[in-house]
């Protein structure tokens, strides 16, 4: 086992619920190594897997946990929060007018100046050029129609879309606990 000076952003731990599912997939439920060690000492988590790196004091050495599970089950949310990230995820990170994936922003189908609300059913992902072109018009006035009508997604829908956009970094010890509910090939 090697001992390493670890940066605050290094060696995150995947956090699993008591049923061994990640607390969240998107964003992936990760804790810093400091928060993870604190939770271990407070006996809030079980260590499931470790990195090959350790932290130590003059009298103590501990391998850094790479996967932990909560000792108490946290009931998952059934309705995803209305956030910019979740709207982009629902719309698969693409403009609902032209399909572009760059310079994304919100667009209100019914403009706010005309009484449109900032809700799941009135907001879509749009690139800045399309958003500027549509301006303060309805889709009919602008002759710009979204590829799909906005809707409130389920947690399952967001998880399914999220699998299309895996995180940039996945430690090998996490792989057994991610995507375990996907259908297996025969």
C-alpha positions as YAML, in Angstrom:
chain: A
units: angstrom
residues:
- id: 1
  name: UNK
  ca: [0.00, 0.00, 0.00]
- id: 2
  name: UNK
  ca: [1.37, 3.39, -0.92]
- id: 3
  name: UNK
  ca: [0.82, 6.50, 1.12]
- id: 4
  name: UNK
  ca: [0.16, 9.68, -0.79]
- id: 5
  name: UNK
  ca: [-0.49, 13.30, -0.12]
- id: 6
  name: UNK
  ca: [-3.97, 13.72, -1.51]
- id: 7
  name: UNK
  ca: [-5.46, 16.87, -2.92]
- id: 8
  name: UNK
  ca: [-8.94, 17.91, -1.77]
- id: 9
  name: UNK
  ca: [-10.34, 16.98, -5.18]
- id: 10
  name: UNK
  ca: [-8.62, 13.60, -5.41]
- id: 11
  name: UNK
  ca: [-9.81, 10.12, -4.41]
- id: 12
  name: UNK
  ca: [-13.57, 10.65, -4.26]
- id: 13
  name: UNK
  ca: [-15.75, 7.88, -2.83]
- id: 14
  name: UNK
  ca: [-18.85, 6.56, -4.54]
- id: 15
  name: UNK
  ca: [-21.72, 6.78, -2.03]
- id: 16
  name: UNK
  ca: [-24.27, 3.99, -2.11]
- id: 17
  name: UNK
  ca: [-27.57, 3.86, -0.30]
- id: 18
  name: UNK
  ca: [-28.09, 1.05, 2.21]
- id: 19
  name: UNK
  ca: [-29.46, -1.07, -0.69]
- id: 20
  name: UNK
  ca: [-26.15, -0.63, -2.55]
- id: 21
  name: UNK
  ca: [-27.58, 1.63, -5.26]
- id: 22
  name: UNK
  ca: [-25.90, 5.02, -5.82]
- id: 23
  name: UNK
  ca: [-27.68, 7.85, -4.01]
- id: 24
  name: UNK
  ca: [-27.81, 9.57, -7.39]
- id: 25
  name: UNK
  ca: [-26.52, 8.82, -10.86]
- id: 26
  name: UNK
  ca: [-26.63, 12.28, -12.37]
- id: 27
  name: UNK
  ca: [-24.69, 13.84, -10.91]
- id: 28
  name: UNK
  ca: [-23.02, 10.75, -9.54]
- id: 29
  name: UNK
  ca: [-23.11, 10.63, -5.73]
- id: 30
  name: UNK
  ca: [-19.50, 11.25, -4.75]
- id: 31
  name: UNK
  ca: [-17.94, 12.50, -1.52]
- id: 32
  name: UNK
  ca: [-14.49, 13.95, -1.04]
- id: 33
  name: UNK
  ca: [-12.04, 11.71, 0.77]
- id: 34
  name: UNK
  ca: [-12.24, 14.04, 3.80]
- id: 35
  name: UNK
  ca: [-16.04, 13.77, 4.06]
- id: 36
  name: UNK
  ca: [-15.82, 10.02, 3.56]
- id: 37
  name: UNK
  ca: [-13.30, 9.52, 6.37]
- id: 38
  name: UNK
  ca: [-15.41, 11.72, 8.66]
- id: 39
  name: UNK
  ca: [-18.49, 9.55, 7.88]
- id: 40
  name: UNK
  ca: [-16.46, 6.40, 8.62]
- id: 41
  name: UNK
  ca: [-15.37, 7.71, 12.02]
- id: 42
  name: UNK
  ca: [-18.91, 8.84, 12.81]
- id: 43
  name: UNK
  ca: [-20.05, 5.29, 11.90]
- id: 44
  name: UNK
  ca: [-22.54, 6.52, 9.30]
- id: 45
  name: UNK
  ca: [-21.17, 4.36, 6.47]
- id: 46
  name: UNK
  ca: [-19.70, 0.94, 5.78]
- id: 47
  name: UNK
  ca: [-16.55, 0.72, 3.68]
- id: 48
  name: UNK
  ca: [-17.22, -1.42, 0.62]
- id: 49
  name: UNK
  ca: [-13.96, -0.92, -1.34]
- id: 50
  name: UNK
  ca: [-10.70, 0.98, -0.91]
- id: 51
  name: UNK
  ca: [-8.11, 2.73, -3.03]
- id: 52
  name: UNK
  ca: [-4.52, 1.51, -2.83]
- id: 53
  name: UNK
  ca: [-3.63, 4.87, -1.28]
- id: 54
  name: UNK
  ca: [-3.71, 5.75, 2.39]
- id: 55
  name: UNK
  ca: [-3.71, 8.74, 4.68]
- id: 56
  name: UNK
  ca: [-1.90, 8.67, 7.94]
- id: 57
  name: UNK
  ca: [-1.06, 10.53, 11.10]
- id: 58
  name: UNK
  ca: [1.89, 9.74, 13.38]
- id: 59
  name: UNK
  ca: [-0.09, 6.93, 15.05]
- id: 60
  name: UNK
  ca: [-2.73, 5.93, 12.49]
- id: 61
  name: UNK
  ca: [-2.94, 4.82, 8.86]
- id: 62
  name: UNK
  ca: [-6.08, 4.22, 6.82]
- id: 63
  name: UNK
  ca: [-6.67, 3.21, 3.22]
- id: 64
  name: UNK
  ca: [-8.89, 5.73, 1.47]
- id: 65
  name: UNK
  ca: [-12.37, 4.32, 0.83]
- id: 66
  name: UNK
  ca: [-13.40, 4.27, -2.84]
- id: 67
  name: UNK
  ca: [-16.95, 2.95, -2.24]
- id: 68
  name: UNK
  ca: [-19.05, 3.36, 0.89]
- id: 69
  name: UNK
  ca: [-22.63, 2.43, 1.71]
- id: 70
  name: UNK
  ca: [-24.90, 4.28, 4.10]
- id: 71
  name: UNK
  ca: [-25.91, 2.37, 7.21]
- id: 72
  name: UNK
  ca: [-29.39, 3.90, 7.09]
- id: 73
  name: UNK
  ca: [-31.56, 3.76, 3.96]
- id: 74
  name: UNK
  ca: [-32.42, 7.14, 2.43]
- id: 75
  name: UNK
  ca: [-35.68, 7.05, 0.47]
- id: 76
  name: UNK
  ca: [-34.95, 8.24, -3.07]
- id: 77
  name: UNK
  ca: [-36.92, 11.13, -4.49]
- id: 78
  name: UNK
  ca: [-39.68, 10.11, -6.87]
- id: 79
  name: UNK
  ca: [-39.85, 13.52, -8.57]
- id: 80
  name: UNK
  ca: [-36.65, 15.05, -9.90]
- id: 81
  name: UNK
  ca: [-35.88, 18.63, -8.96]
- id: 82
  name: UNK
  ca: [-36.52, 21.27, -11.60]
- id: 83
  name: UNK
  ca: [-32.94, 22.36, -12.30]
- id: 84
  name: UNK
  ca: [-31.06, 23.55, -15.35]
- id: 85
  name: UNK
  ca: [-29.01, 20.32, -15.35]
- id: 86
  name: UNK
  ca: [-32.13, 18.13, -15.20]
- id: 87
  name: UNK
  ca: [-33.80, 20.06, -18.06]
- id: 88
  name: UNK
  ca: [-30.64, 19.61, -20.15]
- id: 89
  name: UNK
  ca: [-30.52, 15.93, -19.19]
- id: 90
  name: UNK
  ca: [-34.21, 15.44, -20.07]
- id: 91
  name: UNK
  ca: [-33.49, 17.02, -23.47]
- id: 92
  name: UNK
  ca: [-30.26, 15.00, -23.88]
- id: 93
  name: UNK
  ca: [-28.05, 18.09, -23.86]
- id: 94
  name: UNK
  ca: [-29.21, 19.23, -27.28]
- id: 95
  name: UNK
  ca: [-31.13, 22.19, -28.65]
- id: 96
  name: UNK
  ca: [-34.74, 21.18, -29.12]
- id: 97
  name: UNK
  ca: [-34.97, 23.37, -32.23]
- id: 98
  name: UNK
  ca: [-31.83, 22.52, -34.24]
- id: 99
  name: UNK
  ca: [-30.12, 19.69, -32.34]
- id: 100
  name: UNK
  ca: [-26.90, 21.63, -31.65]
- id: 101
  name: UNK
  ca: [-25.05, 20.71, -28.45]
- id: 102
  name: UNK
  ca: [-23.07, 23.95, -27.95]
- id: 103
  name: UNK
  ca: [-23.86, 27.10, -26.00]
- id: 104
  name: UNK
  ca: [-27.02, 25.68, -24.39]
- id: 105
  name: UNK
  ca: [-29.54, 27.71, -22.45]
- id: 106
  name: UNK
  ca: [-33.24, 27.67, -21.48]
- id: 107
  name: UNK
  ca: [-36.07, 28.69, -23.74]
- id: 108
  name: UNK
  ca: [-39.61, 29.35, -22.56]
- id: 109
  name: UNK
  ca: [-42.11, 27.96, -25.11]
- id: 110
  name: UNK
  ca: [-44.60, 30.61, -24.04]
- id: 111
  name: UNK
  ca: [-42.35, 33.62, -23.29]
- id: 112
  name: UNK
  ca: [-42.33, 34.86, -19.72]
- id: 113
  name: UNK
  ca: [-43.36, 38.32, -20.94]
- id: 114
  name: UNK
  ca: [-46.57, 36.67, -22.17]
- id: 115
  name: UNK
  ca: [-47.31, 34.87, -18.94]
- id: 116
  name: UNK
  ca: [-45.22, 31.75, -19.57]
- id: 117
  name: UNK
  ca: [-44.04, 30.05, -16.41]
- id: 118
  name: UNK
  ca: [-40.65, 28.55, -15.64]
- id: 119
  name: UNK
  ca: [-41.87, 24.97, -15.27]
- id: 120
  name: UNK
  ca: [-41.13, 21.54, -16.72]
- id: 121
  name: UNK
  ca: [-44.01, 22.00, -19.18]
- id: 122
  name: UNK
  ca: [-42.85, 25.34, -20.58]
- id: 123
  name: UNK
  ca: [-39.04, 25.19, -20.60]
- id: 124
  name: UNK
  ca: [-36.80, 23.41, -23.09]
- id: 125
  name: UNK
  ca: [-33.11, 23.32, -23.90]
- id: 126
  name: UNK
  ca: [-32.12, 25.65, -26.73]
- id: 127
  name: UNK
  ca: [-28.82, 26.87, -28.12]
- id: 128
  name: UNK
  ca: [-28.22, 30.60, -27.79]
- id: 129
  name: UNK
  ca: [-28.63, 31.32, -31.54]
- id: 130
  name: UNK
  ca: [-32.04, 29.61, -31.64]
- id: 131
  name: UNK
  ca: [-33.10, 31.24, -28.38]
- id: 132
  name: UNK
  ca: [-32.16, 34.68, -29.76]
- id: 133
  name: UNK
  ca: [-33.89, 33.97, -33.08]
- id: 134
  name: UNK
  ca: [-37.13, 32.83, -31.38]
- id: 135
  name: UNK
  ca: [-36.89, 35.85, -29.08]
- id: 136
  name: UNK
  ca: [-40.20, 36.91, -27.56]
- id: 137
  name: UNK
  ca: [-42.37, 34.86, -29.92]
- id: 138
  name: UNK
  ca: [-44.37, 31.69, -29.63]
- id: 139
  name: UNK
  ca: [-43.19, 28.68, -31.70]
- id: 140
  name: UNK
  ca: [-45.97, 29.35, -34.25]
- id: 141
  name: UNK
  ca: [-45.00, 33.02, -34.63]
- id: 142
  name: UNK
  ca: [-41.30, 32.15, -34.95]
- id: 143
  name: UNK
  ca: [-42.01, 29.10, -37.13]
- id: 144
  name: UNK
  ca: [-39.73, 27.17, -34.77]
- id: 145
  name: UNK
  ca: [-41.14, 24.04, -33.18]
- id: 146
  name: UNK
  ca: [-39.31, 21.92, -30.62]
- id: 147
  name: UNK
  ca: [-38.44, 18.33, -31.54]
- id: 148
  name: UNK
  ca: [-40.36, 17.19, -28.45]
- id: 149
  name: UNK
  ca: [-42.88, 18.92, -26.25]
- id: 150
  name: UNK
  ca: [-41.58, 19.71, -22.77]
- id: 151
  name: UNK
  ca: [-42.69, 17.34, -19.99]
- id: 152
  name: UNK
  ca: [-41.92, 16.53, -16.39]
- id: 153
  name: UNK
  ca: [-39.56, 13.55, -16.50]
- id: 154
  name: UNK
  ca: [-39.50, 10.72, -14.03]
- id: 155
  name: UNK
  ca: [-36.35, 9.82, -12.11]
- id: 156
  name: UNK
  ca: [-36.19, 6.67, -14.25]
- id: 157
  name: UNK
  ca: [-36.29, 8.77, -17.45]
- id: 158
  name: UNK
  ca: [-33.40, 10.94, -16.25]
- id: 159
  name: UNK
  ca: [-31.39, 7.87, -15.21]
- id: 160
  name: UNK
  ca: [-31.95, 6.33, -18.65]
- id: 161
  name: UNK
  ca: [-30.83, 9.53, -20.40]
- id: 162
  name: UNK
  ca: [-27.92, 9.94, -18.02]
- id: 163
  name: UNK
  ca: [-26.46, 6.60, -19.07]
- id: 164
  name: UNK
  ca: [-25.89, 8.19, -22.47]
- id: 165
  name: UNK
  ca: [-23.52, 10.70, -20.83]
- id: 166
  name: UNK
  ca: [-21.22, 8.80, -18.45]
- id: 167
  name: UNK
  ca: [-18.97, 10.83, -16.15]
- id: 168
  name: UNK
  ca: [-15.47, 11.61, -17.37]
- id: 169
  name: UNK
  ca: [-13.95, 9.53, -14.59]
- id: 170
  name: UNK
  ca: [-15.13, 6.19, -13.20]
- id: 171
  name: UNK
  ca: [-12.86, 4.34, -10.81]
- id: 172
  name: UNK
  ca: [-12.78, 0.58, -11.46]
- id: 173
  name: UNK
  ca: [-14.05, -0.15, -7.92]
- id: 174
  name: UNK
  ca: [-17.27, 1.73, -8.74]
- id: 175
  name: UNK
  ca: [-18.26, -0.26, -11.83]
- id: 176
  name: UNK
  ca: [-19.95, -3.13, -9.97]
- id: 177
  name: UNK
  ca: [-22.35, -0.62, -8.36]
- id: 178
  name: UNK
  ca: [-23.26, 1.48, -11.39]
- id: 179
  name: UNK
  ca: [-25.81, 0.57, -14.02]
- id: 180
  name: UNK
  ca: [-26.61, -2.71, -12.24]
- id: 181
  name: UNK
  ca: [-30.27, -2.33, -13.15]
- id: 182
  name: UNK
  ca: [-29.67, -2.31, -16.89]
- id: 183
  name: UNK
  ca: [-30.98, -5.21, -18.92]
- id: 184
  name: UNK
  ca: [-28.35, -7.88, -19.55]
- id: 185
  name: UNK
  ca: [-27.61, -9.37, -22.94]
- id: 186
  name: UNK
  ca: [-28.61, -13.08, -23.26]
...
